[in-house]
C-alpha cells in the first residue's frame, strides 16, 4: 500500500512538472498577465519610450525618452518623462487621488484638474488628451484598471518564447480593434510586461486626413470665388493679365488642388509609426514611499488653465543624455550569434564563420550615408575576400523587394540578409547588437570577438585601417 502511495505521489509530481514546463497558449498567457495586473495594488517601473516615424522621403526618425511611473489603486499616480530629443525638460504628472497636477519644468507652469476615477484617464489627462484619444494602445494603466481584454483584442498569437534582457519571456502578437497591432514581451515567471511595441493602423488616419484636406480645398475655392469680380468689371490694369494684381493671392484651380491633395495623401499613406516601451525595472505590490503622491509647488511656478507650447532650445543647446539612446561599443566583446536567411534563400549562421574575419554591415537603402558607404564595402569584399574576409550585410529595408533592388542596383556580390522590421527575430538581432543608428560596421575576428565597432559613414581608408585589427 505504501509503495502504491509513493508511486502515485511521484506520478502526480512528475505530471505537474511536465505541465509546468509546457508552453502556454497566447490566450493563457494573456489571461495570467491580466490577472497579475488586475490584482496589483501598486506598480512601479522605470524604462524608456521611443516614437519611430518612417517615410520614403525623410527616412526613419526616432525619439527616445526615459520615463518612470508609479501607480496605486484606484487613482494615485506619479509619471515623469523627458520631452524629446530637441526639447529640454521634464514632464511630471502627479495625482493624489483628488487632483491631477501636470508640470513642465522649463515653463514654470502647472495645471490642476479634478482626478478621474481610473489610472488610464489620469495618464491621458497628463498629456491633455481624453482616454478615448489615448485609448488605442493596450498599456499598463489599462491593465491595472482591470480592462476586459476581449474588448480590445480580436486576435492573439504566441509567436515564440525567448529571453529579453536576461528575463525569459513569451512574445505575443495582438491584433486590436481598429486594426492596430501590438507585441508584448511577457515574463514567463511573473507575467509582467517587459516590452511592448504598438503600431497603429494608418487607414483611419489617412481617411480622416483626406476629409480634412477636401474640406480645406472646398473652403479655399469658395473664398476665391467670392473674391472674384463679376464678368465685365475687370479693371484696365488687370484685364487680360494672367498675373495677380499687387497684394492679391494667385488664383488656383480645382485640378491643381486635387493633385496636391493626392500627393499629400500618397506621401502620408507610406508613413509608418510605432511606439515602443522598454521596461528595465518593475515591481508589483512592493509598496510606495511615503509622500510620493504629494505635489510640491515650486516658488516660481504659476497655475494656468493650459500649459504653453514648450519653446524650442537655443541653437547651442545640446539634448541631455536623459533623452538620447545609449550608444554601445561592443569592441572586445563576443559577437552575439544569429541565424538569418540571405537574399538567395540560404541559411547563414554567424558562429559557423569562426576561423575567418567577418565584416558585419547594418544598413538600409533609405539611409543616405549607407548608400555612400556601400561601394567601399563592395571594394573591400573584392580586395580582401580572397584573403578570407567574410562580408555580411544585414539590411533593414521596409520590404525584401527594396533590399533586393538595392543589391542589384549597386551590383553587390557579398551575402546580404533582409532584417524584416516587423519580425521579432530581426528585433532580437538589432537589440543584441544595440543598433540605434546606421550605417554600422562591426569587424569580428576569427574567434568571434568584436575588434572594431564603427557607427556612421566611414571613408574607405578608415575601413582598411580598421581591418588590421582582425589580421588583414
WOZIUR-V560972 format. One record per backbone hydrogen bond with DSSP energy under -0.5 kcal/mol. NH is the residue of the N-H (numbers start at 1). CO is the residue of the C=O. E is the energy in kcal/mol with one decimal. If there is no record, write none. Layout:
# WOZIUR-V560972
nh = [NH/NH]
co = [CO/CO]
e = [E/E]
This chain:
# WOZIUR-V560972
nh = [5/6/7/8/9/10/11/12/13/14/15/16/17/18/19/20/21/22/29/30/31/32/33/34/35/36/37/38/39/40/43/44/45/46/47/48/49/50/51/52/53/54/55/59/61/63/64/65/66/67/68/69/70/71/72/73/76/77/78/79/80/81/82/83/87/88/91/92/93/94/95/96/97/100/101/101/102/103/104/105/107/108/108/109/110/111/113/115/122/123/124/125/126/127/127/128/129/134/135/139/143/144/145/146/147/149/151/152/153/154/155/157/159/159/160/162/164/165/167/169/170/171/172/172/173/174/174/175/176/176/177/179/181/182/183/184/185/186/186/187/188/191/194/195/196/197/198/199/202/205/206/207/208/209/210/211/212/213/214/215/216/217/218/219/220/221/222/223/224/225/226/227/228/228/233/239/241/242/248/257/258/259/260/261/262/263/264/265/266/267/268/269/270/270/271/272/274/275/276/277/278/278/279/279/280/280/281/283/285/292/294/295/296/297/301/302/304/313/317/323/324/330/332/333/335/340/342/342/343/345/348/350/352/353/354/355/356/358/359/360/360/361/361/362/362/363/363/367/368/371/372/373/374/375/376/377/378/379/380/381/382/383/384/385/387/388/389/390/391/392/392/393/394/395/395/396/403/404/405/406/407/408/409/410/411/412/415/417/418/419/419/420/421/423/427/428/429/430/431/432/433/434/435/436/439/440/441/442/443/444/444/445/448/450/451/452/454/454/455/456/463/464/465/466/467/468/468/469/470/471/472]
co = [1/2/3/4/5/6/7/8/9/10/11/12/13/14/15/16/17/18/25/26/27/28/29/30/31/32/33/34/35/37/71/283/69/281/67/278/65/276/63/274/61/272/59/55/53/51/323/49/322/47/80/45/78/43/76/41/72/95/70/93/68/91/66/89/84/86/81/103/79/101/77/99/75/113/94/99/111/92/109/90/104/104/105/104/302/102/100/98/118/119/120/121/122/123/124/125/124/130/132/137/139/140/141/143/142/147/148/149/149/175/175/173/157/171/171/169/167/163/164/162/186/160/170/184/157/172/182/155/174/180/152/176/199/174/197/172/195/170/184/192/168/187/185/185/277/183/275/181/200/201/202/203/204/205/206/207/208/209/210/211/212/213/214/215/216/217/218/219/220/221/222/223/224/225/230/235/238/240/245/253/254/255/256/257/258/259/260/261/262/263/264/265/266/267/268/54/52/198/50/196/48/276/194/277/46/278/46/44/42/289/291/293/294/295/298/108/110/86/314/320/321/328/450/330/448/348/340/346/416/342/340/338/349/350/351/446/353/444/390/358/442/359/392/360/440/361/394/364/366/367/368/369/370/371/373/373/374/375/376/377/378/379/380/381/384/385/384/357/389/359/390/415/361/393/417/363/399/400/401/402/403/404/405/406/408/407/391/393/341/395/417/418/397/420/423/424/425/426/427/428/429/431/430/434/362/362/454/360/452/358/442/449/445/333/443/443/441/452/453/439/459/460/461/462/463/464/465/466/467/468/467]
e = [-2.3/-2.6/-2.8/-2.5/-2.4/-2.5/-2.4/-2.3/-2.6/-3.0/-2.6/-2.3/-2.3/-2.6/-2.5/-2.4/-1.9/-1.1/-2.4/-2.4/-2.3/-2.4/-2.5/-2.8/-2.0/-2.2/-2.0/-2.6/-1.6/-1.1/-2.5/-2.6/-2.2/-1.9/-2.3/-2.3/-2.8/-2.6/-2.6/-2.6/-2.9/-2.4/-2.3/-1.5/-3.2/-2.5/-0.6/-2.5/-0.6/-2.6/-2.2/-2.7/-2.3/-2.9/-2.5/-2.3/-2.6/-1.5/-2.1/-2.6/-2.3/-2.0/-1.6/-1.2/-0.6/-0.5/-3.0/-2.9/-2.7/-2.7/-2.8/-1.8/-0.6/-3.3/-3.3/-0.5/-1.6/-2.8/-1.1/-1.8/-1.9/-0.8/-0.6/-0.8/-1.7/-2.0/-2.0/-2.5/-1.5/-2.3/-2.0/-2.2/-2.0/-0.7/-1.0/-2.0/-2.5/-1.8/-0.9/-1.0/-1.8/-2.6/-1.8/-1.4/-1.7/-0.6/-1.7/-1.9/-3.3/-3.2/-1.4/-2.5/-1.0/-2.0/-1.2/-2.4/-3.0/-0.5/-1.7/-2.4/-3.1/-2.8/-0.6/-2.5/-3.0/-0.5/-3.9/-2.6/-0.6/-2.9/-2.4/-1.7/-2.6/-2.3/-2.3/-2.6/-2.9/-2.9/-0.7/-2.8/-2.7/-1.5/-3.3/-1.0/-2.0/-2.0/-3.2/-3.2/-0.6/-0.5/-2.6/-2.4/-2.5/-2.4/-2.5/-1.9/-2.3/-2.8/-2.6/-2.3/-2.2/-2.6/-2.5/-2.3/-2.3/-2.3/-2.3/-2.5/-2.1/-2.4/-2.1/-1.4/-0.6/-0.8/-1.8/-2.1/-2.1/-0.7/-2.4/-2.0/-2.5/-2.2/-2.2/-2.6/-2.4/-1.9/-2.4/-2.8/-2.6/-2.4/-2.5/-2.4/-0.7/-0.8/-1.5/-2.4/-1.6/-2.5/-2.4/-2.7/-2.6/-0.5/-2.8/-0.5/-2.1/-0.6/-1.4/-2.7/-2.3/-1.5/-1.5/-0.5/-0.6/-0.7/-1.5/-1.5/-2.4/-0.9/-2.0/-1.7/-1.3/-0.6/-3.8/-2.5/-2.8/-2.6/-0.5/-2.9/-2.8/-2.1/-3.0/-2.1/-0.9/-2.2/-1.3/-2.1/-1.9/-2.9/-3.3/-0.6/-3.1/-0.5/-2.9/-0.5/-3.0/-0.7/-1.6/-1.3/-0.7/-1.9/-1.7/-1.9/-2.0/-0.6/-0.8/-1.5/-2.2/-2.2/-2.3/-2.1/-2.2/-2.3/-3.2/-1.8/-1.0/-2.1/-2.0/-2.7/-0.6/-3.0/-0.5/-2.9/-3.6/-0.6/-2.5/-2.5/-1.5/-2.6/-2.5/-2.1/-2.3/-2.1/-2.7/-2.3/-0.7/-2.4/-0.8/-3.2/-0.6/-3.2/-0.6/-1.0/-0.6/-1.6/-2.0/-2.4/-1.8/-2.5/-2.6/-2.4/-1.7/-1.0/-2.6/-0.8/-0.6/-1.7/-3.1/-2.4/-2.4/-3.1/-0.6/-2.7/-2.1/-3.1/-3.3/-1.2/-3.2/-0.5/-0.6/-3.4/-1.7/-2.6/-2.2/-2.1/-1.5/-0.5/-1.1/-1.7/-1.3/-1.5/-2.1]
